[in-house]
Amino acid sequence: MRALTTWFLAALTAGIIAFPGLAGAAKDCRDTIPPEIFAFFGDMNPKDVDCADYTVTTVDLNGDARNEFIINKKQFSCSLKGHCDQEVFQELFGKYKNIGTLPGSFDVLAKQTKGFSDIAVWTPASQRIVYRWSGTRYEPELFREKRPVKDPAENDNPWNSLP
């Protein structure tokens, strides 16, 4: 009995025996991504798409119970140095429209602007940019740390002007 149990566990692990309920099978990107998004990236025939080239995130950015897509196509959106843009798509009147480009890795924030979640992006230059909804698309708003204000009395010191 022990040998049968060991064989069964080994076969299950190796994928010889499959139980769909136990392990989530990877979805084909063609089942998830609408054809107009493929067309945006230049893939006019979804049947010919290489799903390994796409990174897909679905998230409801505006609380309408319908997911928006944040998608990267490596051959389309990545530079030779490995910097990848993410394209944001929203369904409007049954068709998906590009509503922004995020230049780097991103995090969807809890804070919202005009009913849409803000999105923080870290650029290749290690700069944090928050993208906010403008009413029609995501636009960048650069945040920099505030520098301390100098005491005006320091400007009277003649030693401050020396190199």
Backbone as a printed PyTorch tensor [residue, N CA C, xyz], in Angstrom:
tensor([[[  0.8280,  -1.1870,   0.0000],
         [  0.0000,   0.0000,   0.0000],
         [  0.8710,   1.2490,   0.0000]],

        [[  1.9470,   1.2130,   0.7910],
         [  2.8550,   2.3610,   0.8600],
         [  3.4830,   2.6220,  -0.4990]],

        [[  3.8580,   1.5750,  -1.2180],
         [  4.4650,   1.7390,  -2.5400],
         [  3.4660,   2.3590,  -3.5140]],

        [[  2.2040,   1.9490,  -3.4230],
         [  1.1660,   2.5090,  -4.2960],
         [  0.9540,   3.9950,  -3.9910]],

        [[  0.9400,   4.3500,  -2.7070],
         [  0.7870,   5.7410,  -2.3070],
         [  1.9660,   6.5770,  -2.8040]],

        [[  3.1740,   6.0420,  -2.6630],
         [  4.3670,   6.7410,  -3.1280],
         [  4.3170,   6.9280,  -4.6420]],

        [[  3.9220,   5.8760,  -5.3780],
         [  3.8230,   5.9770,  -6.8350],
         [  2.7870,   7.0250,  -7.2260]],

        [[  1.6290,   7.0010,  -6.5390],
         [  0.5520,   7.9370,  -6.8520],
         [  1.0120,   9.3820,  -6.6320]],

        [[  1.6770,   9.6710,  -5.5050],
         [  2.1620,  11.0160,  -5.2340],
         [  3.2230,  11.4440,  -6.2410]],

        [[  4.1040,  10.5180,  -6.6250],
         [  5.1360,  10.8260,  -7.6190],
         [  4.4900,  11.1070,  -8.9790]],

        [[  3.4950,  10.3220,  -9.3590],
         [  2.8130,  10.5170, -10.6420],
         [  2.0460,  11.8350, -10.6460]],

        [[  1.4180,  12.1590,  -9.5320],
         [  0.6790,  13.4050,  -9.4190],
         [  1.6310,  14.5940,  -9.5510]],

        [[  2.7680,  14.5360,  -8.8630],
         [  3.7650,  15.5960,  -8.9170],
         [  4.3490,  15.7380, -10.3130]],

        [[  4.5940,  14.6470, -10.9940],
         [  5.1890,  14.6790, -12.3290],
         [  4.1800,  15.0940, -13.3960]],

        [[  2.9190,  15.1540, -13.0360],
         [  1.9090,  15.5700, -13.9920],
         [  1.3430,  14.4380, -14.8230]],

        [[  1.6740,  13.1910, -14.4960],
         [  1.1250,  12.0550, -15.2290],
         [ -0.3620,  11.9240, -14.9390]],

        [[ -0.7340,  12.1530, -13.6830],
         [ -2.1430,  12.1460, -13.2890],
         [ -2.5180,  13.5890, -12.9870]],

        [[ -3.5760,  14.0590, -13.5820],
         [ -3.9710,  15.4570, -13.3790],
         [ -5.3640,  15.5270, -12.7790]],

        [[ -5.4960,  16.3690, -11.7950],
         [ -6.7860,  16.6690, -11.1940],
         [ -6.9950,  18.1720, -11.3080]],

        [[ -7.8350,  18.6130, -12.2360],
         [ -8.0160,  20.0420, -12.4540],
         [ -8.3990,  20.8140, -11.2090]],

        [[ -9.1210,  20.2120, -10.3050],
         [ -9.5280,  20.9120,  -9.0920],
         [ -8.3960,  21.1400,  -8.1180]],

        [[ -7.3340,  20.3430,  -8.1930],
         [ -6.2320,  20.4650,  -7.2540],
         [ -5.2130,  21.5180,  -7.6680]],

        [[ -4.9780,  21.6580,  -8.9370],
         [ -3.9910,  22.6170,  -9.4130],
         [ -4.6220,  23.4500, -10.5190]],

        [[ -4.4910,  24.7580, -10.3920],
         [ -5.0550,  25.6470, -11.4040],
         [ -4.2490,  25.5810, -12.6870]],

        [[ -4.8770,  25.1960, -13.7640],
         [ -4.1970,  25.1710, -15.0460],
         [ -4.0330,  26.6040, -15.5330]],

        [[ -2.8910,  26.8710, -16.1530],
         [ -2.6310,  28.2110, -16.6640],
         [ -3.6160,  28.5220, -17.7810]],

        [[ -4.2220,  29.6990, -17.7040],
         [ -5.1590,  30.1050, -18.7390],
         [ -4.3910,  30.5460, -19.9710]],

        [[ -4.9510,  30.2660, -21.1200],
         [ -4.3860,  30.7480, -22.3650],
         [ -4.7010,  32.2360, -22.4650]],

        [[ -3.7260,  33.0450, -22.8250],
         [ -3.9510,  34.4920, -22.8740],
         [ -5.0460,  34.8630, -23.8630]],

        [[ -5.2670,  34.0330, -24.8560],
         [ -6.3230,  34.3140, -25.8450],
         [ -7.7120,  34.2010, -25.2280]],

        [[ -7.8120,  33.4930, -24.1020],
         [ -9.0900,  33.3910, -23.3920],
         [ -9.3340,  34.6010, -22.4940]],

        [[ -8.2930,  35.3800, -22.2430],
         [ -8.3680,  36.4940, -21.3120],
         [ -8.3200,  37.8560, -22.0080]],

        [[ -7.4050,  38.0010, -22.9640],
         [ -7.1660,  39.2940, -23.5940],
         [ -8.0940,  39.4830, -24.7920]],

        [[ -8.8380,  40.5840, -24.8380],
         [ -9.7270,  40.8590, -25.9810],
         [ -8.9290,  41.1330, -27.2700]],

        [[ -9.5110,  40.8090, -28.4340],
         [ -8.8080,  40.9780, -29.7180],
         [ -8.3150,  42.3990, -29.9850]],

        [[ -9.0610,  43.4350, -29.5590],
         [ -8.6120,  44.8020, -29.8350],
         [ -7.3450,  45.1620, -29.0670]],

        [[ -7.1080,  44.4950, -27.9430],
         [ -5.8500,  44.7280, -27.2170],
         [ -4.7010,  44.0660, -27.9800]],

        [[ -4.9190,  42.8520, -28.4850],
         [ -3.8870,  42.2320, -29.3200],
         [ -3.5590,  43.1310, -30.5040]],

        [[ -4.5810,  43.7180, -31.1270],
         [ -4.3700,  44.5910, -32.2880],
         [ -3.5480,  45.8190, -31.9080]],

        [[ -3.7470,  46.3610, -30.6970],
         [ -2.9610,  47.4990, -30.2240],
         [ -1.4700,  47.1710, -30.2760]],

        [[ -1.1360,  45.9280, -29.9160],
         [  0.2580,  45.4850, -29.8900],
         [  0.7330,  44.9590, -31.2440]],

        [[ -0.1110,  45.0360, -32.2660],
         [  0.2910,  44.6060, -33.6060],
         [ -0.0220,  43.1680, -33.9270]],

        [[ -0.6860,  42.4680, -33.0320],
         [ -1.0660,  41.0730, -33.2670],
         [ -2.4920,  41.0420, -33.8030]],

        [[ -2.6200,  41.0630, -35.1200],
         [ -3.9390,  41.1480, -35.7380],
         [ -4.7110,  39.8350, -35.6970]],

        [[ -4.0010,  38.7240, -35.6070],
         [ -4.6590,  37.4220, -35.5550],
         [ -4.3480,  36.7670, -34.2090]],

        [[ -5.2780,  36.8340, -33.2510],
         [ -5.0250,  36.2590, -31.9210],
         [ -4.6170,  34.7880, -31.9420]],

        [[ -5.0080,  34.0430, -32.9640],
         [ -4.6270,  32.6250, -33.0300],
         [ -3.1080,  32.4580, -33.1360]],

        [[ -2.4180,  33.4580, -33.6820],
         [ -0.9750,  33.3760, -33.8820],
         [ -0.1630,  33.9780, -32.7410]],

        [[ -0.8140,  34.4040, -31.6860],
         [ -0.1440,  35.0730, -30.5690],
         [  0.6780,  34.0770, -29.7580]],

        [[  1.8820,  34.5190, -29.3490],
         [  2.7030,  33.7590, -28.4210],
         [  2.4040,  34.2880, -27.0180]],

        [[  1.6450,  33.5430, -26.2440],
         [  1.2130,  34.0070, -24.9240],
         [  2.3890,  34.2280, -23.9680]],

        [[  3.5190,  33.5760, -24.2130],
         [  4.6860,  33.7700, -23.3520],
         [  5.2220,  35.1930, -23.4630]],

        [[  4.8470,  35.9040, -24.5220],
         [  5.3200,  37.2650, -24.7410],
         [  4.4920,  38.3000, -23.9620]],

        [[  3.3780,  37.8960, -23.3740],
         [  2.4760,  38.8200, -22.6890],
         [  2.5010,  38.6070, -21.1780]],

        [[  2.4860,  39.7150, -20.4450],
         [  2.2820,  39.6970, -19.0030],
         [  0.9770,  40.4460, -18.7580]],

        [[  0.0280,  39.7950, -18.1030],
         [ -1.3120,  40.3560, -17.9470],
         [ -1.6690,  40.4960, -16.4680]],

        [[ -2.1460,  41.6890, -16.1020],
         [ -2.6970,  41.9200, -14.7710],
         [ -4.1040,  42.4660, -14.9780]],

        [[ -5.0700,  41.9060, -14.2830],
         [ -6.4250,  42.4320, -14.3280],
         [ -6.7660,  42.9800, -12.9510]],

        [[ -7.3350,  44.1750, -12.9310],
         [ -7.6910,  44.8220, -11.6690],
         [ -8.8100,  45.8180, -11.9410]],

        [[ -9.7470,  45.9130, -11.0120],
         [-10.8320,  46.8900, -11.1280],
         [-10.3120,  48.2150, -10.5720]],

        [[ -9.9520,  49.1240, -11.4510],
         [ -9.3590,  50.3960, -11.0450],
         [-10.3890,  51.4370, -10.6330]],

        [[-11.6360,  51.2920, -11.0760],
         [-12.6330,  52.3390, -10.8210],
         [-13.8730,  51.8550, -10.0650]],

        [[-13.8470,  50.6440,  -9.5440],
         [-14.9500,  50.1600,  -8.7160],
         [-16.2410,  49.8730,  -9.4560]],

        [[-16.1620,  49.6240, -10.7820],
         [-17.3800,  49.3460, -11.5550],
         [-17.6450,  47.8480, -11.7030]],

        [[-16.8940,  47.0320, -10.9650],
         [-17.0190,  45.5690, -10.9810],
         [-16.5850,  44.9480, -12.3160]],

        [[-15.8810,  45.7130, -13.1490],
         [-15.2950,  45.1920, -14.3890],
         [-13.8010,  45.4720, -14.3490]],

        [[-13.0150,  44.4420, -14.6210],
         [-11.5680,  44.5980, -14.5520],
         [-11.0100,  45.3750, -15.7360]],

        [[-10.0490,  46.2370, -15.4190],
         [ -9.2290,  46.8440, -16.4460],
         [ -8.0120,  45.9280, -16.6360]],

        [[ -7.3380,  46.0670, -17.7600],
         [ -6.1530,  45.2670, -18.0550],
         [ -4.9160,  46.1490, -17.9700]],

        [[ -3.8720,  45.6390, -17.3260],
         [ -2.5460,  46.2520, -17.3780],
         [ -1.6560,  45.1960, -18.0100]],

        [[ -1.1670,  45.4950, -19.2240],
         [ -0.5150,  44.4750, -20.0450],
         [  0.8400,  44.9460, -20.5360]],

        [[  1.7590,  44.0130, -20.5510],
         [  3.0730,  44.2270, -21.1380],
         [  3.2820,  43.1690, -22.2090]],

        [[  3.6820,  43.5980, -23.3840],
         [  4.1210,  42.6630, -24.4210],
         [  5.6150,  42.8900, -24.5750]],

        [[  6.4050,  41.8930, -24.2260],
         [  7.8470,  42.0530, -24.1710],
         [  8.4430,  42.5800, -25.4720]],

        [[  8.0620,  42.0180, -26.6170],
         [  8.6550,  42.4440, -27.8850],
         [  8.2110,  43.8480, -28.2740]],

        [[  7.1030,  44.3120, -27.7660],
         [  6.5480,  45.6180, -28.1180],
         [  6.9550,  46.6950, -27.1150]],

        [[  6.9690,  46.3360, -25.8250],
         [  7.0480,  47.3300, -24.7520],
         [  8.3590,  47.3690, -23.9930]],

        [[  9.3220,  46.5030, -24.3130],
         [ 10.5550,  46.4470, -23.5370],
         [ 11.7500,  46.9090, -24.3570]],

        [[ 12.6330,  47.6640, -23.7000],
         [ 13.8510,  48.1240, -24.3520],
         [ 14.9180,  47.0370, -24.2660]],

        [[ 16.0190,  47.2360, -24.9550],
         [ 17.1200,  46.2690, -24.9080],
         [ 17.7270,  46.1690, -23.5180]],

        [[ 17.5740,  47.2230, -22.7110],
         [ 18.1130,  47.2270, -21.3460],
         [ 17.1640,  46.5570, -20.3590]],

        [[ 16.0090,  46.1010, -20.8280],
         [ 15.0680,  45.3980, -19.9610],
         [ 14.0040,  46.2780, -19.3370]],

        [[ 13.9600,  47.5610, -19.7010],
         [ 12.9190,  48.4570, -19.1960],
         [ 11.6250,  48.1720, -19.9580]],

        [[ 10.5520,  47.9100, -19.2330],
         [  9.2850,  47.5490, -19.8710],
         [  8.1670,  48.5030, -19.4640]],

        [[  7.4380,  48.9900, -20.4630],
         [  6.2430,  49.7860, -20.2140],
         [  5.0470,  48.8600, -20.0560]],

        [[  4.0910,  49.2870, -19.2610],
         [  2.8330,  48.5650, -19.0800],
         [  1.7350,  49.4270, -19.6870]],

        [[  0.8700,  48.8350, -20.4690],
         [ -0.2370,  49.5740, -21.0820],
         [ -1.5160,  49.2800, -20.3030]],

        [[ -2.3090,  50.3210, -20.0320],
         [ -3.5420,  50.1900, -19.2550],
         [ -4.7280,  50.3160, -20.2180]],

        [[ -5.6660,  49.3600, -20.1210],
         [ -6.8450,  49.3440, -20.9970],
         [ -8.1150,  49.2870, -20.1710]],

        [[ -9.1240,  50.0290, -20.6430],
         [-10.4340,  50.0340, -20.0040],
         [-11.4930,  49.7450, -21.0610]],

        [[-12.5240,  48.9930, -20.6570],
         [-13.6340,  48.7240, -21.5660],
         [-14.5810,  49.9230, -21.5840]],

        [[-14.8120,  50.4440, -22.7820],
         [-15.7550,  51.5470, -22.9810],
         [-16.6830,  51.1690, -24.1170]],

        [[-17.9710,  51.0740, -23.8270],
         [-18.9790,  50.7470, -24.8450],
         [-18.6580,  49.4510, -25.5940]],

        [[-18.1850,  48.4400, -24.8480],
         [-17.9330,  47.1280, -25.4380],
         [-16.5930,  46.9640, -26.1150]],

        [[-15.7750,  48.0060, -26.1710],
         [-14.4420,  47.9320, -26.7720],
         [-13.4070,  48.4020, -25.7550]],

        [[-12.2130,  47.8450, -25.8570],
         [-11.1470,  48.2460, -24.9410],
         [-10.3140,  49.3630, -25.5450]],

        [[-10.0310,  50.3900, -24.7000],
         [ -9.2840,  51.5620, -25.1210],
         [ -8.0660,  51.7220, -24.2210]],

        [[ -6.9300,  52.1250, -24.8090],
         [ -5.7210,  52.3910, -24.0250],
         [ -5.9350,  53.6940, -23.2610]],

        [[ -5.7690,  53.6220, -21.9280],
         [ -5.9920,  54.7960, -21.0910],
         [ -4.7340,  55.2100, -20.3370]],

        [[ -3.5820,  54.6720, -20.7330],
         [ -2.3460,  55.0990, -20.0870],
         [ -1.1970,  54.1480, -20.3280]],

        [[  0.0110,  54.6830, -20.1580],
         [  1.2400,  53.8960, -20.2530],
         [  2.0230,  54.1060, -18.9650]],

        [[  2.3960,  53.0120, -18.3260],
         [  3.1520,  53.0640, -17.0750],
         [  4.5900,  52.6390, -17.3700]],

        [[  5.5770,  53.5190, -17.1660],
         [  6.9590,  53.2140, -17.5380],
         [  7.7500,  52.4740, -16.4640]],

        [[  7.3310,  51.2880, -16.1080],
         [  8.0680,  50.5100, -15.1150],
         [  7.1490,  49.6260, -14.3050]],

        [[  7.7140,  49.0390, -13.2510],
         [  6.8980,  48.1910, -12.3890],
         [  5.9200,  49.0710, -11.6180]],

        [[  4.7820,  48.5100, -11.2540],
         [  3.7180,  49.3380, -10.6800],
         [  3.0760,  48.6780,  -9.4830]],

        [[  2.4100,  49.5290,  -8.6880],
         [  1.5660,  49.0970,  -7.5750],
         [  0.2930,  49.9210,  -7.6290]],

        [[ -0.8520,  49.2580,  -7.5740],
         [ -2.1320,  49.9630,  -7.5100],
         [ -2.3180,  50.4080,  -6.0620]],

        [[ -2.5800,  51.6960,  -5.8710],
         [ -2.7000,  52.2630,  -4.5320],
         [ -4.1530,  52.3190,  -4.0770]],

        [[ -4.3580,  52.4080,  -2.7750],
         [ -5.7150,  52.5200,  -2.2270],
         [ -6.2990,  53.9100,  -2.4830]],

        [[ -5.4460,  54.9140,  -2.5600],
         [ -5.9040,  56.2960,  -2.8030],
         [ -6.4680,  56.4070,  -4.2160]],

        [[ -7.5260,  57.2080,  -4.3530],
         [ -8.1610,  57.3800,  -5.6550],
         [ -8.2120,  58.8500,  -6.0450]],

        [[ -8.2230,  59.0690,  -7.3570],
         [ -8.4220,  60.3920,  -7.9310],
         [ -9.5540,  60.2860,  -8.9390]],

        [[-10.5880,  61.0750,  -8.7600],
         [-11.7510,  61.0900,  -9.6520],
         [-12.3390,  59.6920,  -9.8670]],

        [[-12.3450,  58.8830,  -8.7950],
         [-12.9800,  57.5710,  -8.8440],
         [-12.1120,  56.4310,  -9.3480]],

        [[-10.8670,  56.7000,  -9.7280],
         [ -9.9450,  55.6650, -10.1950],
         [ -8.7780,  55.5470,  -9.2300]],

        [[ -8.3130,  54.3170,  -8.9930],
         [ -7.1540,  54.0960,  -8.1280],
         [ -5.9250,  54.7740,  -8.7010]],

        [[ -5.1330,  55.3930,  -7.8280],
         [ -3.8330,  55.9160,  -8.2340],
         [ -2.8960,  54.7250,  -8.4230]],

        [[ -1.8890,  54.8990,  -9.2690],
         [ -0.9260,  53.8230,  -9.5460],
         [  0.4770,  54.3780,  -9.3550]],

        [[  1.2610,  53.7440,  -8.4800],
         [  2.6560,  54.1410,  -8.2600],
         [  3.5430,  53.3380,  -9.1910]],

        [[  4.4970,  54.0210,  -9.8080],
         [  5.4250,  53.3860, -10.7390],
         [  6.8430,  53.7150, -10.3060]],

        [[  7.7180,  52.6980, -10.3550],
         [  9.1480,  52.9220, -10.1320],
         [  9.8270,  52.8390, -11.4870]],

        [[ 10.4530,  53.9270, -11.8880],
         [ 11.1170,  53.9780, -13.1940],
         [ 12.5000,  53.3310, -13.0930]],

        [[ 13.1420,  53.0720, -14.2410],
         [ 14.5040,  52.5160, -14.2110],
         [ 15.5030,  53.4350, -13.5030]],

        [[ 15.1950,  54.7270, -13.4340],
         [ 16.0740,  55.6800, -12.7520],
         [ 15.7640,  55.7370, -11.2510]],

        [[ 15.0270,  54.7440, -10.7290],
         [ 14.6440,  54.6620,  -9.3140],
         [ 13.8520,  55.8800,  -8.8620]],

        [[ 13.0360,  56.3790,  -9.7370],
         [ 12.1900,  57.5220,  -9.4330],
         [ 10.7610,  57.0220,  -9.2440]],

        [[ 10.1160,  57.4750,  -8.1850],
         [  8.7240,  57.0880,  -7.9300],
         [  7.8040,  58.1240,  -8.5470]],

        [[  6.9390,  57.6570,  -9.4110],
         [  5.9680,  58.5360, -10.0440],
         [  4.5850,  57.9640,  -9.7530]],

        [[  3.6660,  58.8260,  -9.3390],
         [  2.2950,  58.3870,  -9.1170],
         [  1.4780,  58.8340, -10.3240]],

        [[  0.7660,  57.8990, -10.9050],
         [ -0.1260,  58.1930, -12.0200],
         [ -1.5310,  58.3460, -11.4710]],

        [[ -2.1820,  59.4520, -11.8460],
         [ -3.5290,  59.7550, -11.3780],
         [ -4.4650,  59.8540, -12.5770]],

        [[ -5.7180,  59.5420, -12.3440],
         [ -6.7320,  59.6040, -13.3800],
         [ -7.0710,  61.0690, -13.6490]],

        [[ -6.9700,  61.4880, -14.9060],
         [ -7.2490,  62.8780, -15.2840],
         [ -8.7110,  63.0940, -15.6650]],

        [[ -9.4470,  62.0220, -15.7920],
         [-10.8200,  62.0810, -16.2780],
         [-10.9580,  61.3570, -17.5990]],

        [[ -9.8160,  61.2250, -18.3240],
         [ -9.8180,  60.4960, -19.5950],
         [ -8.6980,  59.4690, -19.6880]],

        [[ -7.6110,  59.6890, -18.9250],
         [ -6.5010,  58.7320, -18.9480],
         [ -5.6120,  58.9280, -17.7190]],

        [[ -4.6780,  57.9900, -17.5260],
         [ -3.7200,  58.1070, -16.4300],
         [ -2.5860,  59.0320, -16.8530]],

        [[ -2.2930,  60.0270, -15.9910],
         [ -1.2380,  61.0050, -16.2430],
         [ -0.2760,  60.9950, -15.0640]],

        [[  1.0190,  61.2230, -15.3260],
         [  2.0040,  61.2020, -14.2330],
         [  1.9790,  62.4630, -13.3870]],

        [[  2.2140,  62.2680, -12.1080],
         [  2.4110,  63.3830, -11.1910],
         [  3.6670,  63.0560, -10.4080]],

        [[  4.7070,  63.8020, -10.6240],
         [  6.0090,  63.5120, -10.0320],
         [  6.0370,  63.9470,  -8.5760]],

        [[  6.4660,  63.0730,  -7.7010],
         [  6.5990,  63.3930,  -6.2900],
         [  8.0740,  63.3640,  -5.9390]],

        [[  8.5320,  64.4310,  -5.3540],
         [  9.9180,  64.4910,  -4.8940],
         [  9.8780,  64.8190,  -3.4090]],

        [[ 10.9070,  64.3490,  -2.7180],
         [ 10.9650,  64.6760,  -1.2950],
         [ 11.1930,  66.1690,  -1.1450]],

        [[ 10.5060,  66.7470,  -0.1800],
         [ 10.6910,  68.1690,   0.0790],
         [ 12.0490,  68.3730,   0.7470]],

        [[ 12.7590,  69.3740,   0.2690],
         [ 14.0510,  69.6930,   0.8720],
         [ 13.8220,  70.6000,   2.0760]],

        [[ 14.6470,  70.4660,   3.0900],
         [ 14.4660,  71.3250,   4.2620],
         [ 14.6940,  72.7970,   3.9000]],

        [[ 13.9030,  73.6400,   4.5050],
         [ 14.0270,  75.0810,   4.2670],
         [ 15.1890,  75.6000,   5.1030]],

        [[ 16.0650,  76.3840,   4.4490],
         [ 17.2110,  76.9340,   5.1710],
         [ 16.7710,  78.0800,   6.0680]],

        [[ 17.4880,  78.2200,   7.1330],
         [ 17.2700,  79.3400,   8.0350],
         [ 17.8170,  80.5930,   7.3550]],

        [[ 17.0140,  81.6590,   7.2150],
         [ 17.4930,  82.8730,   6.5470],
         [ 18.7370,  83.4590,   7.2020]],

        [[ 18.9380,  83.2330,   8.4840],
         [ 20.1110,  83.7570,   9.1810],
         [ 21.3970,  83.1300,   8.6320]],

        [[ 21.3160,  81.9280,   8.0640],
         [ 22.5070,  81.2760,   7.5120],
         [ 23.0470,  82.0320,   6.2980]],

        [[ 22.1970,  82.7540,   5.5930],
         [ 22.6320,  83.4830,   4.4080],
         [ 23.5130,  84.6810,   4.7660]],

        [[ 23.4440,  85.1600,   6.0300],
         [ 24.2510,  86.2850,   6.4600],
         [ 25.6810,  85.8840,   6.7850]],

        [[ 25.9340,  84.5980,   6.8670],
         [ 27.2590,  84.1100,   7.2310],
         [ 28.1860,  84.1860,   6.0120]],

        [[ 29.2770,  84.9610,   6.0720],
         [ 30.1660,  85.0840,   4.9100],
         [ 30.8440,  83.7740,   4.5400]],

        [[ 30.9530,  82.8390,   5.4560],
         [ 31.6140,  81.5710,   5.1770],
         [ 30.7640,  80.6820,   4.2690]],

        [[ 29.4430,  80.9150,   4.1810],
         [ 28.5660,  80.1020,   3.3410],
         [ 28.8580,  80.2810,   1.8650]],

        [[ 29.4170,  81.4170,   1.4440],
         [ 29.6610,  81.6630,   0.0330],
         [ 30.9880,  81.1060,  -0.4370]],

        [[ 31.8410,  80.6570,   0.4860],
         [ 33.1370,  80.0980,   0.0920],
         [ 32.9720,  78.6930,  -0.4650]],

        [[ 33.8130,  78.3480,  -1.4640],
         [ 33.7290,  76.9860,  -2.0200],
         [ 34.2050,  75.9400,  -1.0550]]])
